[in-house]
Structures are given as structure tokens and as C-alpha cells.
Amino acid sequence: MSGTLLALTCVKNEGAFLLEWIAHHRACGVDRFLVFSNDCADGTDAMLDRLQAMGGLDHVRNQGPHPQGPQWAALKAAPRHPAYRAADWIIGLDADEFVNVAIGERTLPALIAALPGASAVTLTWRMFGNAGVEAFEDAPVTETFRRAAPRVLHWPWRAQQVKTLWRNDGTWARPGVHRPRAPDPARVAAVFDGAGRRLPADWPAQRSFSPPGQDHYALAQINHYALGAMQSYLVKCDRGRANRAASAFDLSYWVERNFCDEEDASILPLAARAAPLRAALRADPVLGPLHDAAVAWRRDRFAALMAAEEGWRALYGRLLMTRPTRALTAPEAARIWRHGRAG
């Protein structure tokens, strides 16, 4: 047994996707959720209140101001929460990230069992591109977007960042965005990646992305649906970044993540297992109407942005004109890395 497994996240205006994300990760073996919300206009916070009343989730309103961004404020507060302290394992995720385990029953406990003695396991993003989907629809993200980056990606490093599953036994002093922080050197037993490879002893102090040019997904990956439908992407741009004060969503963010090179439907068996859990949440007399209201809010917000100013219309036009990102070859990526080192 892996013990109690907690998913830690920070959300704003994610109500249209929340129930799928919760159902998916319950099907994946998460026992409890610790969710911080801030500045929600679509009713996400009300949905979280209802989920808390139903059990298995703790909702904390993360009121500002947030000089370093709401996510950092949440990460600083999380270790003081009883649900955090009681967890045996913790994984930090965003609402557009879905755990995809490839072994056993496709659960996080199965991953933990496959790596006995691990202090932490890094799960590398696999970017799922837009694949030409324009309109936002009330449909499961995991079923809608099936085109992804190649299994071996050489560039950019930002598309190969990790999220980490870690043992909450005092080895790590506090959570971080991509990996837990401040390890006790005397307690770190072993850290593995999503391919089952043991990482170097100095990993906790090193970079937060996996080495380019390798397949990192043999055991598990993070399906990262960073873009979604074009209409929904504009709403994401309007929301801004969770871990910094200013928005950094624009066409460059889109281009660095719009990989559609390969089909990857490996998450669908887990999505099928999550479907009845999602349906049960939708059937709740409180959650169902709140979900529908969040869907309507997202559509209305897109329409408002398009009517507001030329900048939003210009960005949307560029999205329509932009083709999927071409994955660079190994020699092309090597030239970029070489110039970076020379600079």
C-alpha cells in the first residue's frame, strides 16, 4: 500500500474542466485533494465548496494580494494544512495536467509499487497540441485532444518540464511548482524519472526539466493540455499566469506547445474508468448547475474579449493562421543549445 495520496493544486476560473480533472485523478488513485482558489468569476470556488462538503477535498480561498503570484502564496501556505501534513505522498498539479500511468492498473499507487524505496518520482510533460480545434465544447479534454509531441523531443526545454510525486516523510521541507524543495540529504533515498531511471544525487538542486532527446514516458507521464481549443486559449490568456504577477500567455507560448506530431490515446482507458465518477459529480443537484454555469461563463467571456479590443481579435486571428509546431531534429536543436552555451 502506498498510503494516503494528496493532489495539491491552485485554480482560477477552471470550473468548466474541474469535474473531469477531479474524476480522472480519483480514478488514478488520488485519495484527497487540497485546492487553493483565487479570484474566481466562473463559480469554481462554489464548486470547490460543494466538493469539500461531499468529502475528499479541502478548499482554501487564497485571497490576495499575491506579490509573487497566487501559486507561490498557495505553496507557502500548503504545508500548514492538516490534509498536507497527513498525506503519505503528494503530487503538485495544474488543472490542465492529467497524470497518465502506463503500468499495472494505471494508477499512482501502481507507479509507487514499481519503484520501491523512491523518495520522489518526476513525471515529464507530454505536450498535447491544439490540433486545429477552434470552438470550446463541453467535452472531456482527455478525449478531445489526442495529438502530442513526439516521444523523443529535442527542443524546447520548456516543453519537457516535470511535475513530481514525492514521499511526505520529512525528506522535503516544502513544495515547489515543479519539484519539492529543501531536501534533507540524510533522508533522500532515491529519485526516479517517469522511465524508471534513477536520477543523480544532486537532482533536487538542479533544473526542473528532463534531459532533451530521451524518451521519458515508459512508466508514466503528465498529459499537458496547455492550449485547448482556440476560444478557450483566449480566456486562459485573460486569466494570466498563476505563478507570476503579469500574464505571459501569447503567440510564443502557443507555438512552443502546439505539438501535434503523434497520436497518443494511451490515457483513454483511464478516462473510461473516470467517466462514471464524472457523471456522478455532474448528477449532483448542486455541482451539475454550477458546472453548466461555468461552461456558459467561458463562452460568454470569449465573446466579451472578442468584442472588447482589437488585440484579442488579432491574437485569435493569428491562432487561426498558425500551423502546428514542427518538432526540431536533433542537429537543429544541437545548434540552438550550442549558441546558448556560447552566449
PyMOL commands that set and color helices and strands:
alter all, ss='L'
color gray80, all
select helices_A, chain A and resi 15-27+44-54+70-80+82-86+108-114+141-144+157-160+203-205+230-239+251-255+268-283+287-308+310-321+330-342
alter helices_A, ss='H'
color red, helices_A
select strands_A, chain A and resi 5-11+32-37+57-61+89-92+97-101+120-127+147-148+162-167+172-174+181-183+191-193+220-224+262-263
alter strands_A, ss='S'
color yellow, strands_A
deselect
rebuild
show_as cartoon
